[in-house]
């Protein structure tokens, strides 16, 4: 079901907009440069490496 907005053109459905937002957030997360997950270190020296 598409929403019709007077004077603003037709918007994509709510789920299409949500999907686009999720894909954009996923791309931005990949650019952060940090590995995802939890890491445990035995010492501060191992952490610094």
MMTF fields as JSON, N, C-alpha, C and O atoms, coordinates in Angstrom:
{
  "mmtfVersion": "1.0.0",
  "mmtfProducer": "UNKNOWN",
  "numBonds": 195,
  "numAtoms": 196,
  "numGroups": 49,
  "numChains": 1,
  "numModels": 1,
  "chainsPerModel": [1],
  "groupsPerChain": [49],
  "chainIdList": ["A"],
  "bondAtomList": [4, 2, 8, 6, 12, 10, 16, 14, 20, 18, 24, 22, 28, 26, 32, 30, 36, 34, 40, 38, 44, 42, 48, 46, 52, 50, 56, 54, 60, 58, 64, 62, 68, 66, 72, 70, 76, 74, 80, 78, 84, 82, 88, 86, 92, 90, 96, 94, 100, 98, 104, 102, 108, 106, 112, 110, 116, 114, 120, 118, 124, 122, 128, 126, 132, 130, 136, 134, 140, 138, 144, 142, 148, 146, 152, 150, 156, 154, 160, 158, 164, 162, 168, 166, 172, 170, 176, 174, 180, 178, 184, 182, 188, 186, 192, 190],
  "bondOrderList": [1, 1, 1, 1, 1, 1, 1, 1, 1, 1, 1, 1, 1, 1, 1, 1, 1, 1, 1, 1, 1, 1, 1, 1, 1, 1, 1, 1, 1, 1, 1, 1, 1, 1, 1, 1, 1, 1, 1, 1, 1, 1, 1, 1, 1, 1, 1, 1],
  "groupList": [{"groupName": "UNK", "atomNameList": ["N", "CA", "C", "O"], "elementList": ["N", "C", "C", "O"], "formalChargeList": [0, 0, 0, 0], "bondAtomList": [1, 0, 2, 1, 3, 2], "bondOrderList": [1, 1, 2], "singleLetterCode": "X", "chemCompType": "L-PEPTIDE LINKING"}],
  "groupTypeList": [0, 0, 0, 0, 0, 0, 0, 0, 0, 0, 0, 0, 0, 0, 0, 0, 0, 0, 0, 0, 0, 0, 0, 0, 0, 0, 0, 0, 0, 0, 0, 0, 0, 0, 0, 0, 0, 0, 0, 0, 0, 0, 0, 0, 0, 0, 0, 0, 0],
  "groupIdList": [1, 2, 3, 4, 5, 6, 7, 8, 9, 10, 11, 12, 13, 14, 15, 16, 17, 18, 19, 20, 21, 22, 23, 24, 25, 26, 27, 28, 29, 30, 31, 32, 33, 34, 35, 36, 37, 38, 39, 40, 41, 42, 43, 44, 45, 46, 47, 48, 49],
  "secStructList": [7, 7, 3, 3, 3, 6, 6, 6, 3, 3, 3, 7, 7, 2, 2, 2, 2, 2, 2, 2, 2, 2, 2, 2, 2, 2, 2, 2, 2, 2, 6, 6, 7, 7, 7, 7, 1, 7, 7, 7, 7, 1, 1, 2, 2, 2, 2, 2, 7],
  "xCoordList": [0.841, 0.0, 0.888, 1.722, 0.711, 1.501, 0.72, -0.492, 1.429, 0.845, 0.865, 1.846, -0.192, -0.227, -0.187, -0.999, 0.753, 0.912, 0.572, 1.133, -0.336, -0.739, 0.366, 0.78, 0.833, 1.845, 3.268, 4.206, 3.455, 4.793, 5.218, 6.3, 4.395, 4.723, 4.358, 3.948, 4.498, 4.173, 5.391, 6.472, 5.211, 6.286, 6.265, 5.205, 7.429, 7.442, 6.722, 6.49, 6.376, 5.682, 6.583, 7.795, 5.966, 6.703, 7.789, 8.886, 7.514, 8.49, 9.643, 10.781, 9.352, 10.433, 11.359, 12.578, 10.775, 11.603, 12.413, 13.575, 11.806, 12.515, 13.664, 14.757, 13.422, 14.466, 15.635, 16.796, 15.328, 16.384, 17.19, 18.414, 16.502, 17.185, 18.105, 19.225, 17.641, 18.455, 19.694, 20.785, 19.532, 20.692, 21.696, 22.903, 21.21, 22.105, 22.869, 24.077, 22.169, 22.818, 23.849, 24.904, 23.554, 24.5, 25.76, 26.864, 25.607, 26.776, 27.611, 28.84, 26.96, 27.696, 28.415, 29.511, 27.828, 28.475, 29.709, 30.679, 29.691, 30.845, 32.005, 33.163, 31.701, 32.744, 33.426, 34.413, 32.908, 33.451, 34.881, 35.634, 35.274, 36.623, 36.852, 37.969, 35.841, 35.963, 35.348, 34.297, 36.012, 35.469, 34.283, 34.259, 33.312, 32.135, 32.352, 33.006, 31.812, 31.894, 32.521, 32.838, 32.691, 33.27, 34.649, 34.83, 35.611, 36.976, 37.429, 37.135, 38.142, 38.705, 40.221, 40.762, 40.877, 42.333, 42.863, 42.226, 44.03, 44.618, 45.32, 45.495, 45.734, 46.429, 46.226, 45.74, 46.599, 46.503, 47.495, 47.253, 48.631, 49.609, 49.031, 49.236, 48.313, 47.685, 46.609, 46.412, 45.919, 44.896, 45.514, 44.956, 46.66, 47.319, 47.804, 47.906, 48.106, 48.572, 47.419, 47.571],
  "yCoordList": [-1.176, 0.0, 1.241, 1.412, 2.083, 3.307, 4.47, 4.581, 5.322, 6.499, 7.611, 7.762, 8.381, 9.491, 10.791, 11.006, 11.65, 12.93, 14.014, 14.056, 14.888, 15.97, 17.013, 17.54, 17.303, 18.321, 17.847, 18.625, 16.613, 16.155, 14.943, 14.398, 14.521, 13.333, 12.079, 12.166, 10.939, 9.676, 9.139, 9.036, 8.798, 8.227, 6.707, 6.119, 6.065, 4.602, 4.143, 4.939, 2.877, 2.367, 2.472, 2.665, 2.342, 2.439, 1.379, 1.661, 0.172, -0.917, -0.705, -1.072, -0.12, 0.18, 1.252, 1.178, 2.247, 3.291, 2.731, 3.096, 1.843, 1.21, 0.351, 0.371, -0.403, -1.249, -0.396, -0.753, 0.713, 1.612, 2.18, 2.284, 2.548, 3.054, 1.995, 2.304, 0.749, -0.335, -0.582, -0.783, -0.567, -0.771, 0.361, 0.122, 1.596, 2.74, 2.63, 2.866, 2.273, 2.121, 1.003, 1.11, -0.072, -1.18, -0.738, -1.122, 0.061, 0.561, 1.494, 1.434, 2.35, 3.268, 2.525, 2.923, 1.457, 0.654, -0.039, -0.215, -0.438, -1.11, -0.129, -0.542, 1.15, 2.147, 2.602, 3.336, 2.173, 2.677, 2.199, 2.877, 1.042, 0.569, -0.254, -0.718, -0.446, -1.226, -2.603, -2.742, -3.603, -4.953, -5.058, -4.424, -5.861, -6.03, -7.209, -8.186, -7.119, -8.224, -7.815, -6.647, -8.792, -8.571, -9.204, -10.343, -8.47, -8.957, -8.984, -8.067, -10.031, -10.139, -10.228, -10.974, -9.454, -9.423, -9.848, -9.617, -10.466, -10.929, -9.809, -9.887, -8.75, -7.64, -6.366, -6.422, -5.226, -3.975, -3.922, -3.257, -4.642, -4.676, -5.39, -4.958, -6.477, -7.204, -6.333, -6.385, -5.537, -4.64, -3.578, -3.256, -3.031, -1.971, -2.453, -1.661, -3.748, -4.292, -4.294, -4.71],
  "zCoordList": [0.0, 0.0, 0.0, 0.888, -0.971, -1.037, -0.445, -0.626, 0.258, 0.85, -0.182, -0.911, -0.255, -1.189, -0.402, 0.498, -0.741, -0.071, -1.064, -2.159, -0.696, -1.594, -1.644, -0.611, -2.829, -3.02, -2.755, -2.926, -2.348, -2.04, -2.849, -2.627, -3.769, -4.538, -3.762, -2.604, -4.37, -3.711, -2.992, -3.57, -1.724, -0.925, -1.046, -1.262, -0.908, -0.842, 0.427, 1.337, 0.481, 1.661, 2.893, 2.785, 4.05, 5.307, 5.379, 5.862, 4.912, 4.992, 4.01, 4.301, 2.86, 1.903, 2.473, 2.314, 3.136, 3.755, 4.92, 5.098, 5.716, 6.828, 6.314, 6.88, 5.244, 4.65, 4.166, 4.366, 3.541, 3.06, 4.228, 4.148, 5.312, 6.493, 7.091, 7.498, 7.147, 7.696, 6.841, 7.374, 5.525, 4.638, 4.784, 4.775, 4.919, 5.087, 6.409, 6.45, 7.484, 8.789, 8.749, 9.374, 8.018, 7.903, 7.17, 7.554, 6.123, 5.387, 6.252, 6.221, 7.018, 7.886, 8.99, 9.383, 9.501, 10.531, 10.007, 10.744, 8.737, 8.144, 7.947, 7.891, 7.845, 7.618, 8.897, 8.846, 10.045, 11.301, 11.555, 12.253, 11.003, 11.165, 12.409, 12.64, 13.208, 14.429, 14.225, 13.6, 14.754, 14.681, 15.634, 16.689, 15.249, 16.081, 17.02, 16.656, 18.211, 19.143, 20.468, 20.69, 21.335, 22.656, 22.692, 22.261, 23.203, 23.265, 24.718, 25.486, 25.089, 26.439, 26.32, 25.503, 27.148, 27.125, 28.491, 29.518, 28.484, 29.744, 30.476, 31.692, 29.757, 30.417, 29.591, 28.461, 30.162, 29.439, 28.28, 27.273, 28.435, 27.352, 26.124, 24.989, 26.367, 25.247, 24.601, 23.387, 25.407, 24.882, 23.982, 22.933, 24.379, 23.619, 22.258, 21.322, 22.14, 20.859, 19.903, 18.755]
}
